[in-house]
Amino acid sequence: MADEIERKFLVNEGWQPQHEGVRIAQGYLSSVPERTVRVRIKGDRGYLTVKGRNEGIRRLEFEYEIPCEDAEALLKLCEQPLIEKMRYLETVGGFTWEVDVFAGANAGLRVAEIELPAVDTPFEKPDWAGQEVSGDARYYNSSLIRQPYRLWKNEL
């Protein structure tokens, strides 16, 4: 059993990638809040991930590497649209931040996530990390398949 403790922030306009990113395509076999079942192709590797309900910034997460061919077949069974994004890794204050630049139906959205060892772990917030959206369900990837960013970004 593994806990995922994660905080999310919007990415300010001034951010530029410092390293090469990796392409991610992901879909959901189940996107209900009680449990999400995600299929992901990250670069040339496949993953199956099961996550429990969010409890603040914490939830259960189980991730397993699967053959990429299996992931490709499972993505065809997933809810549409798929999540498409480039992920860039940034190191700040000893922590790795994952900066996701979305494409497709969610183009224009940029979100940075930091995983922490405990809910109360202090961390340095970089200048390019803007408004915190950790508790805003609209920014969950599983929500972005039902309500893509392009449909609600004008409301912000």
N, C-alpha and C positions, 0 to 999 in steps of 0.2 A: 504494500500500500504506500502511495506517495502523495504528499501534500504539495500542491502548487500554490505558492504565495507570489502574487504578481500585481504590479501597479502599472497603469497605462496612462500615457500622456499624449496629447496632440503634439505634432512636430511643427515648430515655427518655420516660417518661410526661409530664414537664413541658413538652415541646415543644408550641408552638402555631404554626400558620402565620402568617407575617407578610405574606403576599401571596396573591392569588387563585391557585388551582391550575388545572391543565389535566387534563382527563380523558384517560386512555390505555386503549385496548383493544389487546391484542397476542396473537398466537398463533405457533405454530412449525410450519413445514413440515418441519423436521428439528430434532430436539433431541439428537442424539447428541453426545457430548463432543468428538469430532474436528472437528465443524462444526455450528453452529446456523444455521438460516435462519429469520429472524423477520419477521413482517408486523406493522406497527403503525399504528394510527390515533391520532394525537396532536392533540387538538382537532379541526380540520377538515382535517388534512393526513395523507397516507399515506406510509409508508416501507417499504422492503425492506432488511433488514440481514443480512449474512453475517459470522459471527464464527468464528475459529479456536479451537483448544484453548487453555485457560488454561495459562500458564506462570508460576506464582506469581500476581502481580497484573497481568500483561501478557498480551495476546493481540492477534491481528490482527482488525481490524474494518473492514468496508466498508459504508457506508450510502448509500442512494439514495432520493430522494424519488420517489414514484410517484403517479399520480392516486388520489384518495381512493376513487373508485368501484372501481378495481382492488384497492385494499387491502381494501375491504369484501367483494369477491368472493373474494379469497384467504383471508380469515379463515374463510370457510365450509369451506375445504379443510384447515384447521389441526387439529392435535391438540387435544383438549378436556380440561379446560375452558380457556377463554381466560383470560388474565391481565387483571384489571380493577384499575385503581388511579387515584388522583389524585396528580399530581406537583406539588410545591411547590419553588421555587427559593429558596435562602438564600445570602447572601454573607457569608463569614467569612474574615477575613485575606487578602482579595484573591482568594479562590477561590470558585467557585460550587458549592454542595452541592445535590444533587437529593434531596429527601425524598419517598419514595413511601409513600403510605397505601393499602394494598391493600383490595379489596372482594371480594365473591363468595366463592369457595372458599378464599381466602387472607385473609379479613377478620380484622383484629386485628394483622396484621403491618405494621410500619413500619420501613423501611430507608432509611438515608441513604448516598449514594454521592458520592465526590469523585474527579474525574479529575485526574491529575497529569501534568506534562510529562516526568517521569523517575521511576523507581522510588524513588530516594533523596531526592526533593524534600521538604523539611520543610513542614509545614502546621500551622495552629492547629486543634485539635480543640475544637469548641464543647461547652459543658456538656451539651447535649441529646443529643450523640452518645455512645452507650453502648459496649457490647462490640463489638469488631471481629469481623466474620464474613467477611472477604475470602476466606479459604481454605475456607470451609464450603460445600460444594456444595449443601446443602439450601436455601440462600438464593438460588441462581441462579434467575432467572425460568424458565429452561428446565426446572429440576428441580421447580418449584412446580406445573407442569401435571401431572406424574406423581404427585407426593406433596404435595398441597395442605397449607398451613399448618394448617388446621383439623383435619387428621388426626394431626399430630404436635406441636402446640403444648403439649399436656399433658405431654409428655416433657421439656420444658425446665426 
